[in-house]
Amino acid sequence: MVKSKFGKLDRRDVIRGLLLAIATPVASGLVLSMQYGALPGTEDFKVLVIIGISAGLSYLLKNVLTNSDDKLLKTEKE
């Protein structure tokens, strides 16, 4: 499988980052619902949105700073 080069994102990276940004708060919301026996309220919703944005941005940042050999902060081999 071809991976994006150091300092670049491809479409697959963006789609996976978006999926992660959606799936993380959904899973966190389910955990909160099971823990407290009620749906998350407005206060919890704000926190879940921040969690989702953080997860998506973290994934994208990791992919920008990783080369196609999964080496962090290493440029591509010629």
C-alpha positions as CSV (number, residue, x, y, z in Angstrom):
1,M,0.0,0.0,0.0
2,V,1.3,3.4,-1.0
3,K,1.4,5.9,1.9
4,S,1.6,9.6,1.8
5,K,5.1,11.2,1.9
6,F,6.6,13.3,4.7
7,G,4.8,16.7,5.0
8,K,1.9,15.7,2.8
9,L,-1.6,14.3,3.3
10,D,-3.6,12.3,0.7
11,R,-7.3,11.8,0.4
12,R,-7.2,8.6,2.4
13,D,-5.5,10.4,5.4
14,V,-8.2,13.1,5.4
15,I,-11.0,10.5,5.2
16,R,-9.6,8.5,8.1
17,G,-9.0,11.6,10.2
18,L,-12.7,12.6,9.6
19,L,-13.9,9.1,10.5
20,L,-11.8,9.2,13.7
21,A,-13.1,12.6,14.5
22,I,-16.7,11.2,14.3
23,A,-16.1,7.8,15.9
24,T,-14.2,9.0,18.9
25,P,-16.9,11.2,20.4
26,V,-19.6,8.7,19.5
27,A,-17.8,6.0,21.5
28,S,-17.2,8.4,24.3
29,G,-20.8,9.4,24.4
30,L,-21.9,5.7,24.5
31,V,-19.6,5.2,27.5
32,L,-21.0,8.2,29.2
33,S,-24.6,7.0,28.5
34,M,-23.8,3.6,30.0
35,Q,-22.0,5.0,32.9
36,Y,-24.7,7.5,34.0
37,G,-27.8,5.8,32.5
38,A,-28.8,8.9,30.5
39,L,-27.9,10.6,27.2
40,P,-25.1,13.2,27.4
41,G,-26.3,16.7,28.1
42,T,-25.3,20.0,26.5
43,E,-22.2,20.3,28.7
44,D,-21.1,16.8,27.7
45,F,-21.8,17.5,24.1
46,K,-19.3,20.4,24.1
47,V,-16.7,18.2,25.6
48,L,-17.4,15.4,23.1
49,V,-17.0,17.8,20.1
50,I,-13.6,19.0,21.5
51,I,-12.6,15.3,21.9
52,G,-13.5,14.6,18.3
53,I,-11.7,17.6,16.9
54,S,-8.6,16.7,19.0
55,A,-8.6,13.1,17.8
56,G,-9.0,14.1,14.2
57,L,-6.3,16.8,14.3
58,S,-3.9,14.5,16.2
59,Y,-4.3,11.8,13.5
60,L,-3.7,14.3,10.7
61,L,-0.7,15.8,12.4
62,K,0.8,12.4,13.0
63,N,0.4,11.6,9.3
64,V,1.9,14.9,8.2
65,L,5.0,14.3,10.4
66,T,5.5,10.7,9.3
67,N,7.1,9.5,6.1
68,S,5.9,6.7,3.9
69,D,8.0,4.2,6.0
70,D,6.2,5.2,9.2
71,K,9.3,7.0,10.5
72,L,8.4,10.1,12.6
73,L,10.2,13.4,11.5
74,K,12.3,11.6,8.9
75,T,12.4,12.7,5.3
76,E,11.9,10.3,2.4
77,K,14.7,8.1,1.2
78,E,15.9,9.0,-2.3
